[in-house]
Amino acid sequence: MRYERKAVPRSFVVRMATNLTICAAWAGILLTGSLYADTRYYQHSFFDNSLTPDQYFYSSGKASAPSVLTLVNGKIPVEVKNFLTPPNALRLEWQSAESGGWEAQVDVMRFRNREIQFRGSALYFSCFSAQSVPASALPLIHIADTAGNFSAPLKLALFADGTNIPAHEWVRIRIPLARFSSGSIHALDPERLQSIVFSQSTADGIAHTVLIDEIWIGDESEVTNAKSSGEQAVSTPRGLTATGYERHVDLSWEPVPDENIERYAIYRSFDGKEFKPVGMQVRGIERYTDFIGKTSQKVFYKVAASDRSHQQSALSAEASATTHPMSDDELLTMVQLECFRYYWEGAHPDAGMTLENIPGDDRIVATGASGFGVMALVVGVDRGFITREQGAERLTKIVSFLEKAPRYHGVWSHFMDGHTGESLPVFDMFDNAGDLVETAFLMEGLLAARQYFQGTAEIEKSLYKRISRLWESVEWDWYRRSPQSDALYWHWSPDWSWHINHRLTGFNETMIVYLLGIASPTHAVPADLYYRGWAGQEKAAIDYRRGGAASAAAGDHYVNGQTYFGVKLDVGVGSGGPLFFAHYSYMGFDPRGVRDRFTNYFENDRNMARINLAYCKANPKHFKGYGANSWGLTASDGPNGYLAHAPDAQDDDGTITPTGALASFPYTPEASMAAFKHFYRDLGDRAWGIYGPRDAFNESANWFSPIYMGLNQAPIAVMIENYRTGLIWKLFMSNPEIKPMLDGIGLTSRKHP
C-alpha cells in the first residue's frame, strides 16, 4: 500500500488548473446563468437524445399481426445518422395492416427529484422521412399523465396541415394540449405528461419510417417560425477551449448571457475543415465531454448556441486538442479533477453547497453530500485544480450559508433550499428538520477543512474560528433523546418530535456519528455509548440488524464472523451490504489500524470490498457485464428506481455504481484500477461525462444513468486521494478532539506517515 504523492508532470497539472481558472474567472456569469438551468430546461424537454445508440430505454412498443412495428429488445430504435438535436433521434418504423395494430410509447425520462410538471400550452416535435409520407398514413397520437389518465386518440394528419410529410426535410408538428380530451374515467392533466403513444391509423399495408426528435412542451407564442434571413437568433459562444485526455476531450466555453438560449450544439471535425454536430448541452452548463475512444487523435471543435426554435448562432472560433496516452497516476488525477468539478462548477450559486443531483431540482442542496464536497474541495486545492484563495472563498460561502440556515439543536436538515436555507422535506412530511447523520457527514468534511486552512491569511483564520463555532454548537447529546438512552437517533423535528424513531445501530454508514458525538468538546455523549449504541447487544439493536440482513443470523449481534466467497467478514450485516458502508464514515476518519474489541476497521472495510468484487465475479444472477473489471454494488438509482445495491440476491438487480469500486481504491487498488479503466475505456461513450463516471449503469437493461449524484462523485475524488497521499485522513485525524475520543472508547490506532 502506498500513500505518498507520486510525481505528475507539471504541464498536465497546469493545463487542468488553467481550465479551472478560466471557469472561475467567469464564475459570476456562470452562477447567474445556471440559476434554475436544469429545472427550467426539463420543464419543457420531453425527449432530446438517448444515452444509448441502439434503443431508447424510456420507451416500449407492441405489434399485433399482421401489422408490424420495428423494436429493439422491446424498445423504440435510435437513429444516429440523421437528427435534429445531436447525436440521435427516435426511429419509428411500422406497417399497418387490416385486422392488426401497433403502438409505440415514449415515456418521460425520470431522474431523482424531477417534478413532472411541464410548462406550456402546446406539444411540439419534429419529423423526418427519407420518403414522402402521406398525411393519411401518419399514426394516431395519444398522451397519458403520471396518474395513468389518458387521452382519446387524435389523428396526427390533422396537425400536418393535411399534407404529406415531405422527403428529406424536418417538419415541426404543433398540437395544442387543449386538443387532447380525456379518454379515461378521470380528467387528464397534460402538464403531468408521462407518455406519448403513437398507434396504428390507416391500414395501408405500406412500410413507413419516420424519425422523431426534440419532443417539447412550450407556449405557442414561444416557439416561433424562423426569423428573417440574415437575422441571428442568439449570440455566438466565445472562449472555447479543448483539453485532450487519454480517450476523451473536455470542452468549455464562456456562458452566453441570453435568456433565449435553450441548448448548445457541439460540432467536431477530424480534419479542421468539415464540422459535424456530435452532441448538445443544456442551458446553464458550459462544458461538454466528447468521448473519442482512442489515443493520439487530433480533434477540432466549434460550438453554437441554439434557441427553443432550434435557430442557431454562428459557430464559435475553433479549438483543438489531441488525445494522448496517460500513466495510471495521470488517469487518477484526471478522474479526481472531473469529479471535483461537480462540487466546483456544479455547486449551488448562492449557497456554494452541493446539489443533490445534476440534472435535478436546482433548489435542493444536500447536507451530507456538501460535507463530502468540502473534502473534495480540499483535494482540489491540494492538487492545484483551483488556488488556495479560491478554495477559501468557496468554503467561506458555504460556512456563511450554514450559519444562517435553520438548525434543530445545532443540527441541520437533510436537504435545504440553496437560495433561502429553508429545510426541504424531500422524503416525506416527517423528515422536515434535524438529521444527525447528514450533519455528521457535513462535520466530517468541515473538520478536515478546518485543519487544512490554517494559513496566516485573515480569511483562513476566520474560517478556523467559524467552523469551530459550528462544530461546538451541534447538540449531539440532544439526539440521545434522554440521559438514560443507550443510543443516538437519526431525526428530530419541532413538529413531529421523535416520530421517525430511527435508532442508529451498526454496522452501516453511521459510525462517524458516534465518533463525533463522543468527540464533541461541548455536547458530548458518553464514550460507552459506542458499545451500548453503535455496537449494542440489546434486543432493539439485534432486531434492527435482522431487519436489514439477507440472513437473520448474519451479523445480528454486530459480529458477523462468516465467510463469503472465501473472505471472512468480522462485522457487518449479511454479506457486507452496499459499499458506501465502507466509505462514508471513513472518508475523513482514518480506519488504518483502528481496532475495537471486534475488528480492525481497515481490514473489515477491505474485506467488504473484496466480497463485493468476488460476488460480481461469480455473478450468481447472471447479469450482463459483471466481472473482475466491472463491480461495485452500492446505493444509487437504477432502471427501476433507487436500491441500496449489495452482494446478495435481494439487493442485486444488475446495476453497477462506479463509486462503489472507485471509492474503494484504498482497500482494493488493483481491482479498483481495473474497474476504472473499464468504466472509462470500454464504456466511456455512455458512462463518462462532464463530471466523470455517470452515477450508475445496468448493462442487462441497457440503461445508463442520466444523472450525477452529490453523494457519489466526491467519495471517488476523496478516497483516491486517501489512497495516493492519505491527505484527508491525516487532516481529519489531526483535529485535537479525535485522540481523546479514541482513548475514551478504547480504540487503538497506529500512526501513519
Secondary structure, DSSP 4 states (H G I P E B T S, - for coil): ---SPPP--HHHHHHHHHHHHHHHHTHHHHHHHTTTHHHHHHTTEEES--SSSSB-SSEEEEEETTSEE--BTTB-BEESSS-SSTT-EEEEEEE--TT-EEEEEEEPPP-TT-------SEEEEEEEBSS-B-GGGSPEEEEEETTS-BBPPEEGGGGTTTS-B-BT--EEEEEEGGG--B-SSS---GGGEEEEEEE-------EEEEEEEEEEEE-TTTSPPPPPTT--SSPPP---EEEE-SSEEEEE------TTEEEEEEEEESSSS--EEEEEEETT--EEEEE--SSS-EEEEEEEEEETT--B-PPPPPEEEE-----HHHHHHHHHHHHHHHHHTSS-TTT-PPBSEESS-TTEEEHHHHHHHHHHHHHHHHTTSS-HHHHHHHHHHHHHHHHHS--BTTB-BSEEETTT--B---S-TT-SSEEHHHHHHHHHHHHHHHHH--SSSHHHHHHHHHHHHHHHT--TTGGGSSTT-SS-BSEEBTTTBTTT--B--SSSTTHHHHHHHHH-SSS---TTHIIIIIT--SHHHHHHHHHT-SSTTSSTTSB---EETTEE-SB-STT---GGGGTGGGTTS--TT-B-SS-BHHHHHHHHHHHHHHHHHH-TT--TT-BTTB----EEEETTEEEE--SSSTT-SS-B-HHHHHTTTTT-HHHHHHHHHIIIIITHHHHEETTEE-S-EETTTTEE-S-EEHHHHHHHHHHHHHHHT-HHHHHHHTSTTHHHHHHHHT-B-----
